[in-house]
Amino acid sequence: MVENVVKVLLKTLQRNFEDADNVLGRFEETHDDEECHFNRNYQALVAGHFHLGKAIEKINRQLNKKL
């Protein structure tokens, strides 16, 4: 049961990470560095994207630990 929930959680986090990555890429293509730097929503998404990646890494490290 827990194993299935972890799999679903990882899939959800990965999907959200990829979606955020796509949005960030599109935003960066259509805005200059200054617009990116001063846009609060963009900066919030950058922070969320970073932490999603860290969460995915941490969960995978925990799953790969030898007991």
Buried (B, 14 or more C-beta within 10 A) or exposed (E): EEEEEEEEEBEEBEEBBEEBBEBBEEBEEEBEEEEBEEBEEBEEBBEBBEEBBEBBEEBEEEEEEEE
